[in-house]
Amino acid sequence: MAVITIHFPLSQDDVAKLRAGDSVLLNGPLLSGRDAAHKRLITCLKDGRPLPVDLRGETIYYVGPCPTPPGRVIGSAGPTTSGRMDRYTPDLLGQGLRGMIGKGQRSQVVMDAMKQYSAVYFAALGGAGALIARSIRGAKVIAYPDLGPEAIYRLEVVDFPVIVAIDAMGNDLYQFGREEFAKKIPIIDFKGDAV
């Protein structure tokens, strides 16, 4: 399977072409943010205040980078569990957020919102934060600096490796990946016998 190269910002055409299971290299500017930043964004929306960043066409990476070592742009930058952002995600998709990067499954509510707003969810490799950091060529705090590593950063990435975990049609790699695995590998019970 060929690797697809994508340049940010994501267009609706980019998203429409992606399918769950595609290997992708991401390039260009994207946002970072985790729980605390998401909570503040939602508070802005509820209070009728403008967001500190325009989310239209943006992709957000669920990461709280480690301290930056001397001579580097950023510290280790592995993905955090995406499900922690699920309660905030539909509202942010409604603001134009087009892509998300993290690890782990998403709720049905998020997947329904992704279909409604034509968005994509990419999975980054957990446990490979130091390797992923090599793809990040620039990092600048653009909102909520008091949150430290959980601030919203503008990251500049080059050939950031991800897999499309959930596409805009709702195809879920976590679901059909299990089904494919089950076809190939017999289920083992606790006694060690194939079922």
ZIRAVEN-V740184 format. One record per helix or strand of 2 or more residues. SS is the DSSP state (h for helix, s for strand). FROM is the first residue (numbers start at 1). LEN is the number of residues. If there is no record, write none. Layout:
ss = {SS | SS}
from = {FROM | FROM}
len = {LEN | LEN}
This chain:
ss = {s | h | s | h | s | h | s | h | s | h | s | h | s | h}
from = {3 | 12 | 23 | 35 | 59 | 82 | 99 | 108 | 120 | 129 | 136 | 145 | 152 | 173}
len = {5 | 6 | 10 | 13 | 3 | 13 | 5 | 10 | 4 | 5 | 8 | 6 | 15 | 12}
